[in-house]
Amino acid sequence: MKPEDEEPDSVTLSNLSKIVLPPLGASSYDLAQPNAGGKTISPMDSRYRCWETFMVLLVAYSAWVYPFKVAFMGASAQQGGLYIADNVVAFFFAVDMGSPSSWPTSTGGRTFSSYLSTWFMMDLASTIPFQLLGNLITGRTTTGLSFGILGLLRLWRLRKVHEFFARLEKDIRYSYFLVRCAKATLLLVHFAGCIYYMLADHYPHGGKTWIGTAIPNFRESSLRIRYVSSIYWSMTTMTTRDGLQHFYMLFNLGFTSYLIGNMTNLVVEGTRRTMKFRDSVRAASSFVCRNRLRRRLRDQILTYMYLRFKADNLNQQELMDQLPESIYKGICQHLFLPSLKLVYLFKGVSLETLLLLVAKMKPEYVPPREDVITQNQASEDIYVVGGREGRGARELGAGGIFGEICALCNRLQAHTFRTRTLCQLLRLKQATLVEAMGTKHEDSVVIIRNFLQLTTGLGSWSALSSASERMAQKWERSGGLCSRVNIYRGHPMFRSPCRRAGKLINVPSSFEELKNAMGKKLGVEVEETVIVNVEGSEVDSLEVIRDNDKLFLVDAEDLQRFDADSSS
C-alpha cells in the first residue's frame, strides 16, 4: 500500500494469468524473498518461468518421439541422432527431479520426503535409459520390443505440463477451446498412427494389412511416406461391422457410451468453475463493449474477476462456514493473529479481544494500482495489510492499517490508499471493532491511546488529535461505549405499568449529572431521592451501569413503604 502521489507498478492482462496469490496470512512480498537457507523457489521468479517453459518443450518432444521410435524405428533407434538426443533430454529431466521445482511445495526438508513417497519412483522410471540397459544385459547391439515398450514410460512426463495447461486455460486473452481441441487431436492422432503402423509391421502377413494393400513393400519405403500414411489412416479410418456382429457392435456402443458419459461428467465437474469463470469474463467483456467503457475500467473489471476466481480456491469460505465455531476461530487465529499482532493499534491489547477481532476478519486480494479507500470517503471498513514483514517507512507493509480514522473519529478519510502490487488485505467492520472495544474497557482505552500516540506525532493532524483526545476521554468515562439507559419514576416494586412512561437518555460523565438529568426529565426534586435498578438494589456509581439498563428514581415516601413491606 502507498499514498496516492507515488507512481505504482504497472499490470497488464498479458501477465495476469501468471500471478500467484500468496497464502492466507502472507503477502506477495514474502513470496519474492528467498529464505536464509536458499531452498525456496518463487513461482514468480523469471528463471523458474523459463525453466518451466523449457521443460514443457521437452515433454512435447518426449510425447512425439518415443511412440514414433517404438513404432517406426524399432531397434535401430539407437543408431541415429535420436539416441543422443534421448539421453540429453533424460539428463534434463533427472536434473529437474533434483530441483525443488518438482516437489509438492517450494521448500526443502520434509517436502522432499513427501516427494519420495509420491511421484519419485515414476519420475525415476521415466528417466532410465532402457535401451542402454538392454544392450548391457543382452550383450547385443539391438533390443527387442519389450525394451522399447518400457521406454514408453517416458510418457509419464506428460504430468509435468498439467500446471502449464491449467494456467493456459485461465488466460483470458484467447479461447482455450481451440488450444484444448488442438492439443488432444494432435496427440491422439499421432498415438493412433504409431499404434496402427506397429500392428501392421508386426503382423506376419504384411501384404494383408491396411498399409500392405496400398504399398506392398511398405517396410522398404521411406520413413516419411510410412509416417504420413499412418497419420492419414488414423484420421480417416472407421471400423465397420456386419452380420451377427451387429449385436456385439450395439452392446459395445452402449457400453462405450456409458463409459464416455461418466468420463464426460467427471471432466465437466472438474472444469465447472473454470467454465463459469470464462462465461463471466465473456459477459463482462460484452458489458464493457456495449457501454463503451474506458480501457482502464475494463482492465479493473477483468482483473477483479480473475483474482476473485483464484482467491476462491484459497479462501474456501463455503467450507469454513460449514465448520463448527471453535474450529473456525482456530483457523482464523492461525491465519490472521500474527498479522494483527503487528498492528500498532492493538499493541498491548489482551488476547481475548484479539481473538474476537480475528474471528470476524475477511481476507481479500486486491490487484495492483487499485484504490481501496479514496480521499474524503466515509469508509465503514478497516483494512490490515497481511504478511509478516515490513516494506519501509512510506509504504504500508505487513502489519500496516488504514481506515481506522473513519472508524474511531467518524471523520472522512484524509488520504487515498492504493495498492502498488498484488496485496492481501484483512477487512474488519467498524461495528466489529466497536463491539470488541465495548466488551473490555481496559482494551478500549489501550486502543484509543495507541491511536493518539500516532496522531499526536503528526503535526499536520493537530485538529484530528484534539478531536481524538476528546473522544478518548468520552470513551474512558463511558466505559468504552456511549451507554443509554431507560429511566422511570417510582419504585419498581410498586410502580404500575400504566403509570407515566419512562424516557431514554444518554449516560452523563458523572453520577451526580445522571441523577440531576433524571430529576429534570421526570420532574422530581432529587435532594431526597435514590436511584435503584429493576431488582430494587440501590445504584451509587456509573461503573455498575450497562447499556439499556432500567433505572428508577425513588423518593423518600416510596423508600419508607418499601422498608415497611420488607420488615413485615
N, C-alpha and C positions, 0 to 999 in steps of 0.2 A: 504494500500500500504506500502511496506517496501523495503529497499535495498536488494541487491542480497545475502549478506553474512549471513542473518538471515534465520533460518530454518522455513518454513511456515507450517501451519497446513495441515494435510492430508485430502483428499477427495476421496471417493470410489464410484463406481456405485451402491453399495448396499444402500447408504443413499442419492442417487441423487434425487429420487422421493420425498424425504421428505423436500427438500429445498424450502423455502418460499421466493419469491422475495420481497424486500422492495418496498413500493410505490415510485413513482417518487418524487424526492426531498429529500428522506430519505435514510439512509444507513442501511445495515444489522445489524450494531452495535446498532442502535437505537431500533430495534425490540427486542433485547435481554435485554434491560434495562427497568425495571419496573418504572412506574411514581411515583410521590410522593404520590398519593392517594392510590396506591396499587390496582387499578381496572383494570389494563391491564394484560391479559393473553397472553403470547407469544406463537405463534404456534410452535416455535422451542423448547419449554420447554419440557424436558423429562417427567415431571409429567403430562402435558397436553396430550402428546402422549400416555402414559399408560392409562389415564382416557378415552381417545377416543377409544382405543382398547378394554377396558373393556366394554364400552357402546355398541360397535359393537357385542360383545359376548352376552350381554343382549338382544339386538334387535334380534339376531338369535334365542335365546331361546324363546322370545315372538312370533316370526313368526311361530315356530313349535308347541308351547304348546297350544295357545289359539284356533286355529281351531281344534286341537286334543281334547281339553276339550269339546268344544261345540258339536262335532260330536259323540265322543265315551263315554264320561264320564257323560255328561248331568248334572243333579242336584247334583250328588254325588261327583262332583269335589272338593267341599269344605271339604269333609270328609277325604281326603288324604293329603299327604305331599305337593302336588302341591298348595294347598290353602295358606299354609305358604310361600312357595317359591314365589307365585304370589305377595303377599303383600311386601315381601322383595325387589323383582325386581321393583315394583311400587314405593317403597321408594327411590331407587337409581335414578329412572327417575325424581322423584319430586326434589331431590337434584340437578340433572343436570339442571332442569328448573330454579332454583335459581342462578346458576353459570353463569358468563359472557360467558362461552364457548358456550352456546346455543343461545346467542344473535346475531343479524345480524353482528355486528362488535365487536371488542375486548375491547371497552371502555365503561364506565358506563354513567350515566346521561341520556342524550337524547336517547341513544341507547336502554335502557330498555323500554322507551315509544314506540319506534318502534316495539319492540318485543311484547308488549302488544297488538298492533293493527294488528299484522300479525298472528303469529303461536301460541300465548299463549293459546287461547281457545281450540284449537285442542290438544295441548300438555297436557293441564289440563284434557280434557276429556279422554285422553288415560291413565291417572293415577288414575282415580276414581274407587274405588272397587264396581262395580255394584252388585256383588253377596251379599256383606255385606249390601248394601243399600236395596236390595230386601228382605233380611231376616228381616231387621228392619221395612220395610214398610208393608210387608205381615204378619209378625209375625210367619212365618213358617220357618222350617229349610231347606226346598227345594224351589227352584225358578224355574220359567218357562223358556221356550226357549227364550222369549223376552229379559230377563236379560243376558242370555248367548250371544245372538247376539250383545247386547250393549257392551259386553266385547270385541268383535272383533274390537272395536275402538282402541284397543292397537296395532293393525297392523299399525296405523299411525306412530308408532315408526320407521317403515322402512325408513322414510325420513331421519333419523339421519345417515344412512350408505351411503348416497349419496356421501359425500366428501371422505369417505373411499374408495369406489369403483372407484371414479374419479381419486384418486391418484394411486390406484392399476392398473387402466387402462394404466397409463403412465409409469409404471415401466417396463423398457426395459430388465429386466433380464429374463423374461419368456413371453410366449404368453398369452395375455389376452383373446384370443378367447376361450380357454378351460375353463378358470375361468368363463367367461360370460355365456357360454352354461351350465356349471355345476350348476351355481347359479340359472339360470332361470328354468332349468329342475327339479332340486330338489324341488324348491319352488312350481312350478305348479303341479307337480305330487303329492306332499303332500296335497295341497289345493284340487285338484280334488278328491283324495281318501277320504278325510274328507267329502266333499260335497256328493259324491256318497253314502257313508255309512249313512250320516244323512238323505238323502232322503229315503233310504231303511228302516231305523229304524223307521221313522215316517209314513211310508205307512201302511194303515190299514191291508192289507193282506200281511203279511211278507213272506209267502211261495211263492208268485208270483214275488218277487223281484229278482234281479240278484244274491244276496248272499243267499237268501232263497231257491232258486232252488238247490244250491250246498250244503248248510248247513241248514237243516230245522229249527233247533233251534239255530240260529246263535247268538241270544241275550244271550244265556247261555254259549256260547263258551268263551274261554279266550280272554283277551284284545289283546294279541299278535297275535292270529290267525285272529281276526277280522281286525286288522290294516294291517297285511301283505296281507290279501285277498283284502282289499280295494286298497292298493298301486298296487298290481298286476293287478287288474281290471282297474285302471285308466291308466295304461301303455299299456294295450293290447286291450281294448275295442274300437270298431269302431261303429259309428251309421250308419245304413243302411236304405234305403227307397225302396219301391216297388210300383207298380201300378200307380194310379193317382198322387201319391206323388212325382213322378219323376219331374214334372214341378215345384213344390214347391222347391224341392231339387236343381234344376238348378238355380232358382231365388235366393235361399238362398246362393248357392255357388258363384254366380256372385256378389251379394251384399257384401258377406263376402270378396271376392277377392278385391273389390273396397275399402272397409274399410282397409283391410290389406295393400293394395298398398299405400294408403295415409299415414298410420301409418309408413310403411317402409320408405317412402320418408322423413317423419319428423325425423325418427331415423337416417337415413343416413346423412341428412343435419346437424343434431346435432353432429354427430361424424366424419364429413368430415375432419376437420382439424386434429383430432387425428389419423385417418387412414392415412392421408398424412404424418404425422409425423412418424408413425410407418414404412411406406414404405421407407421414407428417412433413418431411422435408419437401416432398413434391407439392403438398398443399400450401406450405409456406412460400415456396418459390412462385406458385401461381398467384398467391395473395399479393406478393411484392410487385409482380409484373402488372397485375390488374390495377393496383393503386399507384403505380409509378413511384415507389418509394426510393429514397436515395440509396446508393451503394453501401454507405456506412450502416444504415438501418438494416439492410439485407444481411450484411455480414454479422451484425449483432444478433439477429433472429436465428440464423443458421448456427452460429456458434453456441448460443444458449441452448438450442435444441440438441445439439451434439453433446455438449457437456452434461446435460440432464440425462441423456441416454446412457452415457458412460458412468455417471455417478450412481445410477440405479443399481448397477452391478456391485458397487462398493457399499452403499448405504444399506440396502436391503431393508428399507423402512417397513415394508409389509411383514417381513419375517420378524423384525424386532417388536412390532406391535402385537404379535401373537404370543410373545414370551411373557412369563409372569413378571410382575413389577420388580421383584427382588433381582431377578436375572437381568432385566432391562437396566436397572440402576447400576448393577455391577459392570455391565458393558460400557455404559456412559462414563462411569468412574475410571475405567481403564483407558478409554479413548481420549477423554476431554479434560480430566482433572489435572494432568501435568501442564497442559496449556493454560488452564485457568489459574494455577498457582503462580504463573509468571506475570500475571496482570497486576499492575501497581495498585489498582483499585481494591483488590482483595488481599493485600498483604496484611497479615495478622488476623484475618477472618477465620472463625472456627471451621473445623472440618464439616460439622453438621450443616452449616449454611452453604458451604461449597457443594456438598452433595445435593442439596435442594436445587442449586443452580444448574449443575451438570445434567441432572435428570430431565431438565426442560430445554436443553440446548439442541439445536438442529444444525447439522453441518450443511454447508452449501459450497459449491465450486463456482467461482466467478472467473470468466475469461479475461485475458489481458485487455487493458485500455477500456475498462468498463467502469462507469460511475456507480458506486454503491450508495453513497449519500451525497447529495448535491447541496450547494450553499443555499442558506435560507429555507431549508427543508425541515419540517417538523416530523422527524422520524420517530416511530414508536419502537424501533428495534435497536439493540446494542450488538455490535459485532466485535468478536475477538479473533485475531489472526491466529490460525492454527500453526503448529510446529513446535520445535524445541530449541531453535537457535535464533539470535537476533540478526538484523540486517543493517544496522547502522543508526545514526542519530536522526537523520532527516526522514528516514523511511520507517514505517511501522512494520517491524518484523514479527517473529514469533513472540507471543505474549502481548502484542500491541492491542489496543482497544480504541474504538471510536464510536460516537453516538451517545456516550454517557452524559454529555452536556444536556442534550434534549431530555434524557430520561430523568436526571436529577434536578435540573433547574427549570424545566419546562420552557426552554428557550429555543429559538431557531438555530440550526447548525451554522457555525461561522465559516466553515471551510468545506471544500469539495474533496472527497476521498475517492481516488481512482486506483484501480489495480494496475500494476506495472507488468506483472507476469501472471501466469495461472496461479490462482490463490484459493486456499481453503479457508472459509470463514465459519465461525461458530456463532449462530444467530441466537440472541436472547431477547425475549419480550420485555418491555418496560414493566408491565404488570407483574411478571415473574420476579423481577428484581425487587420491586416494591414489596411484594408479598414475602419474599425471603428476608428482607430487612425488617419487616414488621414482626417476624416470629422471634427475633432475638434483638433486644435493644442494644446490647453491647456491640454486636456486629454492625448494626446500622450506624452507630457513632464512629466506628473504625472506618467504615467505607466513606462516610462523609469527610472525615479528617484526611484520609488518603487523597480524596479528590481535591480538598483545599490545599494540600501541600503541593500539588502540581499546578493548580491555577494561580496561587499566590506567587509562584515563581515566574510567571509571565507578566511583564509589566503592562503590556497592551490589553490585558484582561482584567484591569482593576475593577471595572464596573461589575464584571461577572464574579470576581472574587468577593466583593462586598455583598452581592446578592446571595452568593453561596454561603457566606458566613451567617447571614440572617436565616437562611434556610436550615443550616446545621443547628443553630440554636433552637429553632422551632421543632426540629426532629428530636433533639435531646429532651426538650420539655415535654413533648407529647409521647415519648417512648417509641419514636420511630414512625408513627402514623398520626395524622390529624384525626383523633378519635371523635366520634359523635355519640351522644347519649340521649335517651328519652327521659324527660323529666315530668313528674306528676306532683300534685298537691294532695297531702293526706297520707296516713299510714297505709301500707299495702294490705294489712290485716283487716282494716275497717273500710277501706275505700271501695265503693261500688263501681262496677264498670260503666254505669250510666251517668256517673258524675262527669265533671268537666274533663275534656280530652287533654292529653299531655302534649308536649312540644318537643321538637328535635333541635338540639343545639350542639355547637362545637365545644369541645372541652378547652377552657382557657388555660393560661400558663401557670396559674396557681389555684390552690384550693379556695382561698378567700374570693377570688374572682368568680369561681364557679358558683359559690354559694350566693353571691350578690346577683349573678346573672339569673339563677333560678328564682330568687325572690322577685326580681324585676319582671321576668317573663310570666310568673304565676300570680303576681300581685300580692305578695306576702312579705311582712316585715321579718327580717332574718335574724333579729337580735336573739330571740329565744327559740330558735329552730335548730334542728339537726337534719342531716342527710342520711337516709338508710337505703339499703338495696331491696330487692324484691323479697328476700327472706326475712327482712326486718332487722338485719345487722347494721350497726352504725358505720358509716364511711367517713374517715377523717383524713384521707390522703389521696392524691391523684394516682399514686403508683398502683393502687388496687383497682382502678377503674379501667375497664376494657371497652373496646369499640362496641356500640349498640347495647350497652348496659342500660337498665332501667333504674333510675334514681328517684327517690321520693323525698319531698321536703315536708317534714313533720313538725307541727307546732307543739307547744307545751301541753295543751289540752289533750291531744291525741297520745302524747307520751304518757301522761298520767293514767289515761284509760287503758293503755296497753300494759302498764305496770300493774294496775289493779287486776286485770284479767289474768296476768301471769301468776300473781300471788295466790289468786283463788283457785 
